[in-house]
Amino acid sequence: MLKKIAVLLEMIKFKLTIFAMPFAFMGTFLGARGIPALRVFLLVILAMVGARTCAMGFNRIVDARFDKANPRTANRAIPAGSVSMVEAWSMVIIAGLLFFTAAWMLNPLTLKLAPFALGLTLFYSLTKRFTSFCHLILGVALAFSPLGGWVAVRGSVAFFPWALSAAVLFWVAGFDTVYACLDAEFDKKTGLHSLPSAIGSKNAFRLAAVFHCIAFALFLYTGIQAELNAAYFVGVAIAAGALFYQHRIVNPDDLSRVQGSFFSMNGFISLVLFFATWLALITG
C-alpha cells in the first residue's frame, strides 16, 4: 500500500505543490494582516493539496495516450502500467472530496468559489487540444491560489490586492511556456497546441521573458496595493534576480536543465516571495 501511494505521489509530482502553496499562503497572511489562525492555515494547506492532487491526477488520466506515445513521458505511471485507471480515478475523487471538505469548513464564500476554481484547473488539461494559449489558462487557474487564501481568512473578496493574482497568472504562464518547449516537436506531430509548437521555441522563450517581466511588475505593485514595507520589495528583488538567472541557465538550444534547475528555482522564487510578505507583515 505504501509503495502504491509513493508511486501515485510521484506520478503527480506531489513535491511540486511547493509552486502554488506559497501564493495561497501569501493571500492567507495578507488577509489576516499577519499570521492567520492555525485552523484556517491548516485548512488552506488541505485545500491546496486536494486541489493540486485532483488536477494533476486528472491531467495524467486524460493525457495517458499522449504520454504513452511521447518518449519523454512514456515511463510515467499510467502508460507504464504501474498505476491503473481505477487507482488514478480513485485518487482524483478522494483529493476532490478533500478540497471541497476543506472549503466547506472554511466559510460559505470559499465553498461557493470552490467548484469554479477546481473546474478551471481540470479544464486546463483539455485546452492543449484546441488552443496555444493553454499556458495562460493554467496561469488563470493558479491565480486563484492567493485569492482562495484571502477568502479563507476574510470570507470576502473586498480589498483583495488583485495585482497578486495577476502576477501569479503571468509567472505561471511564463514557466509553463518554457516547460512546453520540451514537447514542441511532439505536439506538432500529434496535433496538440502550445506556444512553442505554434511560434517556435526561441520565440516562446522571448514571450516567456515578457510574461515574467509583467509578473514582477505586478508583484511590485502588489506591495504597493497591500501597503507592505521594504522587506517585501527586497524579497521581490531577490526573486527577480533568481528568475533572471533561471533564464540564463536555460535556453531553447539547451533544455537539459528545465526539469532540474528550472523547477528548483521556481520553488525558491515562490518561497522567497511568501517569506518576504510574512516578514513585511510582522515588521510593518
C-alpha positions as CSV (number, residue, x, y, z in Angstrom):
1,M,0.0,0.0,0.0
2,L,2.7,2.5,1.0
3,K,4.6,1.6,-2.2
4,K,1.5,2.3,-4.3
5,I,0.9,5.6,-2.6
6,A,4.5,6.6,-3.3
7,V,4.0,5.8,-7.0
8,L,0.8,7.8,-7.1
9,L,2.5,10.8,-5.4
10,E,5.5,10.6,-7.8
11,M,3.0,10.4,-10.7
12,I,1.5,13.7,-9.9
13,K,4.9,15.2,-8.8
14,F,3.5,15.9,-5.3
15,K,6.7,17.7,-4.2
16,L,6.0,20.4,-6.8
17,T,2.9,21.5,-4.8
18,I,5.5,24.0,-3.4
19,F,5.0,26.1,-6.5
20,A,1.4,27.2,-5.8
21,M,1.2,26.7,-2.0
22,P,3.3,29.8,-1.1
23,F,1.0,32.0,-3.1
24,A,-2.0,30.7,-1.3
25,F,-0.1,31.5,2.0
26,M,0.5,35.0,0.7
27,G,-3.2,35.5,0.3
28,T,-3.9,34.0,3.7
29,F,-1.3,36.1,5.5
30,L,-2.3,39.3,3.7
31,G,-6.0,38.6,4.5
32,A,-5.1,38.2,8.2
33,R,-2.5,41.1,8.0
34,G,-0.2,38.7,9.8
35,I,-0.2,35.1,11.0
36,P,-3.7,33.6,10.4
37,A,-5.5,31.3,12.9
38,L,-3.9,27.8,13.0
39,R,-7.2,26.2,11.9
40,V,-7.5,28.4,8.8
41,F,-3.9,27.8,8.0
42,L,-4.2,24.0,8.2
43,L,-7.4,24.0,6.1
44,V,-5.8,26.1,3.4
45,I,-3.0,23.5,3.2
46,L,-5.5,20.7,2.9
47,A,-7.5,22.6,0.3
48,M,-4.3,23.3,-1.8
49,V,-3.1,19.7,-1.5
50,G,-6.5,18.4,-2.5
51,A,-6.9,20.8,-5.4
52,R,-3.5,20.2,-6.9
53,T,-3.6,16.4,-6.4
54,C,-7.0,16.2,-8.1
55,A,-5.9,18.4,-11.0
56,M,-2.6,16.6,-11.6
57,G,-4.2,13.2,-11.4
58,F,-6.9,14.2,-13.9
59,N,-4.2,15.6,-16.2
60,R,-2.3,12.3,-16.1
61,I,-5.5,10.4,-16.8
62,V,-6.7,12.4,-19.8
63,D,-3.2,12.7,-21.3
64,A,-2.4,9.0,-20.8
65,R,-2.5,8.1,-24.5
66,F,-0.3,11.1,-25.4
67,D,2.1,10.3,-22.6
68,K,2.4,6.7,-23.9
69,A,3.3,7.9,-27.4
70,N,5.8,10.5,-26.2
71,P,9.3,9.1,-25.5
72,R,9.9,11.7,-22.8
73,T,6.8,10.7,-20.8
74,A,6.3,7.0,-21.8
75,N,7.6,5.9,-18.4
76,R,5.0,7.8,-16.4
77,A,3.0,5.6,-14.0
78,I,-0.2,5.2,-16.1
79,P,1.3,4.4,-19.5
80,A,4.0,2.3,-17.9
81,G,1.2,0.2,-16.2
82,S,2.3,0.8,-12.6
83,V,-0.9,2.7,-11.8
84,S,-4.3,1.6,-13.1
85,M,-7.0,3.9,-14.3
86,V,-9.2,2.8,-11.3
87,E,-6.4,3.7,-8.9
88,A,-5.8,7.1,-10.6
89,W,-9.5,8.0,-10.7
90,S,-9.8,7.0,-7.0
91,M,-7.0,9.4,-6.1
92,V,-8.7,12.2,-8.1
93,I,-12.1,11.7,-6.4
94,I,-10.6,11.4,-2.9
95,A,-8.5,14.5,-3.5
96,G,-11.5,16.4,-4.9
97,L,-13.5,15.5,-1.8
98,L,-10.7,16.7,0.4
99,F,-10.7,20.0,-1.4
100,F,-14.4,20.6,-1.1
101,T,-14.4,19.4,2.6
102,A,-11.7,21.9,3.4
103,A,-13.5,24.7,1.5
104,W,-16.8,23.8,3.4
105,M,-15.1,24.0,6.7
106,L,-13.6,27.4,6.0
107,N,-16.6,29.7,5.1
108,P,-19.6,29.9,2.7
109,L,-17.8,32.0,0.1
110,T,-14.8,29.7,-0.1
111,L,-17.3,26.8,-0.8
112,K,-19.1,28.8,-3.4
113,L,-15.9,29.6,-5.3
114,A,-14.5,26.0,-4.9
115,P,-16.3,24.5,-8.0
116,F,-15.2,27.2,-10.3
117,A,-11.6,27.2,-9.0
118,L,-11.2,23.4,-9.3
119,G,-13.2,23.2,-12.5
120,L,-10.8,25.6,-14.2
121,T,-7.7,23.6,-13.1
122,L,-9.4,20.4,-14.6
123,F,-10.4,22.3,-17.7
124,Y,-6.8,23.3,-18.3
125,S,-5.8,19.7,-19.0
126,L,-8.1,19.7,-22.1
127,T,-7.1,23.1,-23.5
128,K,-3.9,21.9,-25.3
129,R,-6.2,20.1,-27.6
130,F,-7.6,23.3,-29.1
131,T,-5.6,26.4,-28.1
132,S,-2.0,27.5,-27.9
133,F,-2.9,29.8,-25.1
134,C,-3.2,26.9,-22.7
135,H,-0.3,28.2,-20.6
136,L,-2.3,31.4,-19.8
137,I,-5.3,29.3,-18.8
138,L,-3.1,27.4,-16.4
139,G,-2.0,30.8,-15.1
140,V,-5.6,31.9,-14.5
141,A,-6.3,28.6,-12.7
142,L,-3.3,29.1,-10.3
143,A,-4.1,32.7,-9.9
144,F,-7.0,31.5,-7.7
145,S,-4.4,30.4,-5.1
146,P,-3.8,33.8,-3.4
147,L,-7.5,34.7,-3.8
148,G,-8.5,31.5,-2.1
149,G,-6.1,32.1,0.7
150,W,-7.6,35.6,1.2
151,V,-11.2,34.4,1.1
152,A,-10.3,31.6,3.6
153,V,-9.5,34.3,6.1
154,R,-12.0,37.1,5.3
155,G,-14.9,35.3,3.8
156,S,-15.0,38.2,1.2
157,V,-13.1,39.4,-1.8
158,A,-13.3,43.0,-0.7
159,F,-9.9,44.8,-0.7
160,F,-8.1,41.8,-2.2
161,P,-4.9,43.0,-3.9
162,W,-5.8,41.8,-7.4
163,A,-2.3,42.5,-8.7
164,L,-1.1,39.5,-6.8
165,S,-3.4,37.1,-8.7
166,A,-2.4,38.8,-12.0
167,A,1.2,38.4,-11.1
168,V,0.8,34.7,-10.5
169,L,-1.0,34.3,-13.8
170,F,1.9,35.7,-15.8
171,W,4.5,34.0,-13.7
172,V,2.9,30.6,-14.2
173,A,2.3,31.2,-17.9
174,G,5.9,32.1,-18.4
175,F,7.4,29.0,-16.8
176,D,4.8,26.7,-18.4
177,T,5.6,28.1,-21.8
178,V,9.3,27.3,-21.2
179,Y,8.4,23.8,-20.0
180,A,6.3,23.2,-23.1
181,C,9.4,23.6,-25.2
182,L,10.4,20.1,-24.2
183,D,7.5,18.7,-26.2
184,A,7.3,21.2,-29.1
185,E,8.1,18.8,-31.8
186,F,5.9,16.0,-30.4
187,D,3.0,18.5,-30.1
188,K,3.3,19.4,-33.7
189,K,3.2,15.8,-34.8
190,T,0.2,14.9,-32.7
191,G,-1.8,18.0,-33.3
192,L,-1.6,19.3,-29.7
193,H,-1.3,23.0,-29.1
194,S,1.3,25.1,-27.3
195,L,3.1,28.4,-27.8
196,P,6.4,26.6,-28.6
197,S,4.8,24.4,-31.2
198,A,3.0,27.4,-32.7
199,I,5.7,30.1,-32.8
200,G,8.9,28.0,-32.2
201,S,11.0,27.6,-29.0
202,K,13.1,30.7,-29.5
203,N,10.1,33.0,-29.8
204,A,8.4,31.1,-27.0
205,F,11.4,31.9,-24.7
206,R,11.1,35.5,-25.6
207,L,7.4,35.6,-24.9
208,A,8.0,33.8,-21.6
209,A,10.5,36.5,-20.6
210,V,7.9,39.1,-21.4
211,F,5.4,37.2,-19.2
212,H,7.9,37.2,-16.4
213,C,8.7,40.9,-16.7
214,I,4.9,41.6,-16.4
215,A,4.7,39.3,-13.5
216,F,7.4,41.0,-11.5
217,A,6.0,44.4,-12.3
218,L,2.7,43.2,-10.8
219,F,4.5,41.6,-7.8
220,L,6.0,45.1,-7.1
221,Y,2.6,46.7,-7.4
222,T,1.2,44.1,-5.0
223,G,3.4,45.5,-2.4
224,I,2.0,49.0,-3.0
225,Q,-1.6,47.8,-3.0
226,A,-1.1,45.9,0.2
227,E,0.9,48.7,1.8
228,L,3.9,46.4,2.6
229,N,7.2,47.7,3.8
230,A,10.7,47.5,2.4
231,A,11.2,43.8,3.4
232,Y,8.7,42.8,0.8
233,F,10.4,44.7,-2.0
234,V,13.8,43.3,-1.0
235,G,12.2,39.8,-1.4
236,V,10.9,40.7,-4.9
237,A,14.3,41.9,-5.9
238,I,15.9,38.6,-4.8
239,A,13.2,36.6,-6.6
240,A,13.7,38.7,-9.7
241,G,17.4,38.0,-9.6
242,A,16.7,34.3,-9.3
243,L,14.4,34.5,-12.3
244,F,17.0,36.3,-14.4
245,Y,19.5,33.6,-13.5
246,Q,16.9,31.0,-14.4
247,H,16.6,32.4,-17.9
248,R,20.3,32.5,-18.3
249,I,20.8,28.8,-17.5
250,V,18.0,27.5,-19.7
251,N,17.7,28.4,-23.4
252,P,16.0,27.0,-26.5
253,D,19.2,25.4,-27.7
254,D,19.8,23.6,-24.3
255,L,16.7,22.4,-22.5
256,S,18.6,19.9,-20.3
257,R,18.1,21.9,-17.2
258,V,14.4,22.6,-17.5
259,Q,13.3,19.8,-15.2
260,G,16.1,20.2,-12.7
261,S,17.5,23.7,-12.1
262,F,14.5,25.4,-13.6
263,F,11.9,23.8,-11.4
264,S,14.1,24.1,-8.3
265,M,14.4,27.8,-8.9
266,N,10.7,28.2,-9.3
267,G,10.2,26.7,-5.9
268,F,12.8,29.1,-4.5
269,I,11.1,32.1,-6.0
270,S,7.7,31.3,-4.7
271,L,9.1,30.7,-1.2
272,V,11.1,33.9,-1.2
273,L,8.0,35.9,-2.2
274,F,6.0,34.3,0.6
275,F,8.6,34.8,3.3
276,A,9.1,38.4,2.2
277,T,5.4,39.0,2.6
278,W,5.4,37.4,6.0
279,L,8.4,39.4,7.1
280,A,6.8,42.7,5.9
281,L,3.6,42.0,7.7
282,I,5.2,41.1,11.1
283,T,7.6,44.1,10.9
284,G,5.2,46.6,9.4
